[in-house]
Amino acid sequence: MARTPASHNAFQNPDPQKDGVSGDDITHPQEQQTLPDRLPKGLIEWLARINQRYLALNQEKTNDTS
């Protein structure tokens, strides 16, 4: 039994996400989710805290390099 090189196998089994092989798409239209009109208040507050922390760390970094 002869061994085939790995590059030969790549052509036989293409990666559907990389090569865009039709019919192998893992997302189906009926599975797509829609976003609500408004995000939950807790999520907005959490994102605001993350943003404030990021800005503070970025300011510290800028002050350290000056």
KOLKE-791429 format. One record per atom (N, C-alpha, C): residue number from 1; atom name; x negated, y, z negated. Coordinates in nm, 4 decimals, always signed. Layout:
# residues N
nr_atom_px_py_pz
NUM_CA_X_Y_Z
...
***
This chain:
# residues 66
nr_atom_px_py_pz
1_N_-0.0839_-0.1168_+0.0000
1_CA_+0.0000_+0.0000_+0.0000
1_C_-0.0891_+0.1241_+0.0000
2_N_-0.0750_+0.2082_+0.1000
2_CA_-0.1612_+0.3256_+0.1136
2_C_-0.1096_+0.4391_+0.0269
3_N_-0.2006_+0.5160_-0.0279
3_CA_-0.1642_+0.6329_-0.1090
3_C_-0.1509_+0.7544_-0.0188
4_N_-0.0502_+0.8351_-0.0436
4_CA_-0.0327_+0.9559_+0.0352
4_C_-0.0798_+1.0756_-0.0455
5_N_-0.1408_+1.1717_+0.0204
5_CA_-0.1861_+1.2905_-0.0534
5_C_-0.0688_+1.3694_-0.1099
6_N_-0.0944_+1.4445_-0.2166
6_CA_+0.0112_+1.5216_-0.2824
6_C_+0.0716_+1.6241_-0.1873
7_N_-0.0093_+1.6825_-0.0998
7_CA_+0.0433_+1.7822_-0.0074
7_C_+0.1450_+1.7203_+0.0877
8_N_+0.1279_+1.5927_+0.1210
8_CA_+0.2229_+1.5244_+0.2084
8_C_+0.3574_+1.5082_+0.1376
9_N_+0.3539_+1.4758_+0.0092
9_CA_+0.4772_+1.4599_-0.0678
9_C_+0.5514_+1.5921_-0.0829
10_N_+0.4791_+1.7033_-0.0870
10_CA_+0.5423_+1.8336_-0.1017
10_C_+0.6335_+1.8633_+0.0173
11_N_+0.5967_+1.8167_+0.1347
11_CA_+0.6802_+1.8402_+0.2514
11_C_+0.8038_+1.7501_+0.2492
12_N_+0.7933_+1.6346_+0.1880
12_CA_+0.9072_+1.5442_+0.1820
12_C_+1.0080_+1.5882_+0.0757
13_N_+0.9608_+1.6475_-0.0332
13_CA_+1.0467_+1.6888_-0.1444
13_C_+1.0264_+1.8381_-0.1723
14_N_+1.0784_+1.9268_-0.0870
14_CA_+1.0557_+2.0698_-0.1096
14_C_+1.1279_+2.1188_-0.2340
15_N_+1.0726_+2.2216_-0.2951
15_CA_+1.1340_+2.2835_-0.4120
15_C_+1.2487_+2.3711_-0.3637
16_N_+1.3747_+2.3417_-0.3991
16_CA_+1.4874_+2.4188_-0.3470
16_C_+1.4858_+2.5647_-0.3910
17_N_+1.4329_+2.5935_-0.5110
17_CA_+1.4287_+2.7327_-0.5549
17_C_+1.3213_+2.8097_-0.4792
18_N_+1.2105_+2.7450_-0.4489
18_CA_+1.1002_+2.8105_-0.3791
18_C_+1.1280_+2.8215_-0.2302
19_N_+1.1763_+2.7158_-0.1703
19_CA_+1.1916_+2.7104_-0.0257
19_C_+1.3316_+2.7450_+0.0215
20_N_+1.4255_+2.7595_-0.0699
20_CA_+1.5603_+2.7970_-0.0319
20_C_+1.6312_+2.6937_+0.0533
21_N_+1.6214_+2.5667_+0.0161
21_CA_+1.6884_+2.4614_+0.0903
21_C_+1.8386_+2.4766_+0.0701
22_N_+1.9134_+2.4813_+0.1775
22_CA_+2.0577_+2.5009_+0.1649
22_C_+2.1237_+2.3775_+0.1058
23_N_+2.2312_+2.3988_+0.0321
23_CA_+2.3055_+2.2891_-0.0273
23_C_+2.2549_+2.2473_-0.1637
24_N_+2.1382_+2.2979_-0.2064
24_CA_+2.0819_+2.2595_-0.3355
24_C_+2.0843_+2.3755_-0.4351
25_N_+2.1652_+2.4767_-0.4080
25_CA_+2.1733_+2.5917_-0.4967
25_C_+2.2353_+2.5485_-0.6288
26_N_+2.1697_+2.5841_-0.7408
26_CA_+2.2191_+2.5393_-0.8713
26_C_+2.3285_+2.6311_-0.9263
27_N_+2.3475_+2.7492_-0.8684
27_CA_+2.4546_+2.8380_-0.9126
27_C_+2.5716_+2.8282_-0.8176
28_N_+2.6846_+2.7987_-0.8708
28_CA_+2.8044_+2.7872_-0.7902
28_C_+2.8906_+2.9106_-0.8141
29_N_+2.9568_+2.9602_-0.7122
29_CA_+3.0355_+3.0829_-0.7282
29_C_+3.1348_+3.0774_-0.8443
30_N_+3.1963_+2.9644_-0.8680
30_CA_+3.2947_+2.9561_-0.9754
30_C_+3.2285_+2.9615_-1.1126
31_N_+3.0960_+2.9452_-1.1211
31_CA_+3.0266_+2.9482_-1.2492
31_C_+2.9725_+3.0872_-1.2828
32_N_+2.9773_+3.1810_-1.1894
32_CA_+2.9243_+3.3136_-1.2153
32_C_+3.0106_+3.3844_-1.3178
33_N_+2.9425_+3.4488_-1.4138
33_CA_+3.0134_+3.5160_-1.5206
33_C_+3.0220_+3.6656_-1.4911
34_N_+3.1296_+3.7266_-1.5325
34_CA_+3.1440_+3.8708_-1.5169
34_C_+3.1141_+3.9380_-1.6499
35_N_+3.0579_+4.0571_-1.6426
35_CA_+3.0275_+4.1321_-1.7628
35_C_+3.1513_+4.2078_-1.8080
36_N_+3.1670_+4.2259_-1.9391
36_CA_+3.2803_+4.3038_-1.9875
36_C_+3.2625_+4.4511_-1.9497
37_N_+3.3706_+4.5269_-1.9558
37_CA_+3.3633_+4.6694_-1.9244
37_C_+3.2719_+4.7438_-2.0210
38_N_+3.2736_+4.7016_-2.1463
38_CA_+3.1889_+4.7648_-2.2487
38_C_+3.1135_+4.6564_-2.3237
39_N_+2.9880_+4.6875_-2.3553
39_CA_+2.9088_+4.5937_-2.4349
39_C_+2.9489_+4.6054_-2.5812
40_N_+2.9342_+4.4979_-2.6588
40_CA_+2.9686_+4.5041_-2.8020
40_C_+2.8836_+4.6086_-2.8753
41_N_+2.9445_+4.6755_-2.9700
41_CA_+2.8768_+4.7825_-3.0450
41_C_+2.7513_+4.7298_-3.1144
42_N_+2.7585_+4.6093_-3.1698
42_CA_+2.6415_+4.5516_-3.2371
42_C_+2.5242_+4.5327_-3.1422
43_N_+2.5531_+4.4946_-3.0187
43_CA_+2.4473_+4.4762_-2.9200
43_C_+2.3832_+4.6098_-2.8840
44_N_+2.4661_+4.7129_-2.8686
44_CA_+2.4141_+4.8460_-2.8369
44_C_+2.3263_+4.8973_-2.9507
45_N_+2.3704_+4.8779_-3.0749
45_CA_+2.2913_+4.9213_-3.1903
45_C_+2.1593_+4.8458_-3.1984
46_N_+2.1629_+4.7162_-3.1699
46_CA_+2.0419_+4.6348_-3.1726
46_C_+1.9448_+4.6824_-3.0647
47_N_+1.9958_+4.7073_-2.9456
47_CA_+1.9103_+4.7571_-2.8377
47_C_+1.8508_+4.8935_-2.8726
48_N_+1.9286_+4.9795_-2.9387
48_CA_+1.8787_+5.1105_-2.9798
48_C_+1.7651_+5.0956_-3.0808
49_N_+1.7791_+5.0022_-3.1767
49_CA_+1.6715_+4.9792_-3.2748
49_C_+1.5460_+4.9258_-3.2077
50_N_+1.5634_+4.8344_-3.1123
50_CA_+1.4481_+4.7797_-3.0394
50_C_+1.3793_+4.8918_-2.9632
51_N_+1.4578_+4.9779_-2.8989
51_CA_+1.4011_+5.0878_-2.8220
51_C_+1.3254_+5.1849_-2.9129
52_N_+1.3827_+5.2162_-3.0296
52_CA_+1.3149_+5.3057_-3.1222
52_C_+1.1833_+5.2459_-3.1699
53_N_+1.1836_+5.1160_-3.1972
53_CA_+1.0609_+5.0484_-3.2416
53_C_+0.9549_+5.0503_-3.1315
54_N_+0.9999_+5.0269_-3.0079
54_CA_+0.9083_+5.0302_-2.8944
54_C_+0.8466_+5.1694_-2.8780
55_N_+0.9315_+5.2727_-2.8862
55_CA_+0.8801_+5.4091_-2.8716
55_C_+0.7815_+5.4441_-2.9830
56_N_+0.8103_+5.4004_-3.1063
56_CA_+0.7202_+5.4269_-3.2180
56_C_+0.5862_+5.3563_-3.1980
57_N_+0.5900_+5.2302_-3.1550
57_CA_+0.4649_+5.1573_-3.1313
57_C_+0.3867_+5.2196_-3.0169
58_N_+0.4568_+5.2633_-2.9134
58_CA_+0.3908_+5.3267_-2.8011
58_C_+0.3258_+5.4595_-2.8440
59_N_+0.3937_+5.5355_-2.9314
59_CA_+0.3389_+5.6616_-2.9819
59_C_+0.2149_+5.6341_-3.0662
60_N_+0.2192_+5.5295_-3.1502
60_CA_+0.1014_+5.4943_-3.2307
60_C_-0.0155_+5.4582_-3.1402
61_N_+0.0102_+5.3833_-3.0354
61_CA_-0.0940_+5.3441_-2.9410
61_C_-0.1552_+5.4683_-2.8743
62_N_-0.0691_+5.5622_-2.8365
62_CA_-0.1175_+5.6855_-2.7722
62_C_-0.2018_+5.7663_-2.8693
63_N_-0.1576_+5.7737_-2.9946
63_CA_-0.2346_+5.8495_-3.0954
63_C_-0.3679_+5.7832_-3.1255
64_N_-0.3739_+5.6506_-3.1227
64_CA_-0.4979_+5.5797_-3.1514
64_C_-0.6022_+5.5991_-3.0407
65_N_-0.5577_+5.6148_-2.9186
65_CA_-0.6523_+5.6290_-2.8071
65_C_-0.6932_+5.7735_-2.7831
66_N_-0.6263_+5.8700_-2.8498
66_CA_-0.6602_+6.0114_-2.8285
66_C_-0.7803_+6.0504_-2.9099
***
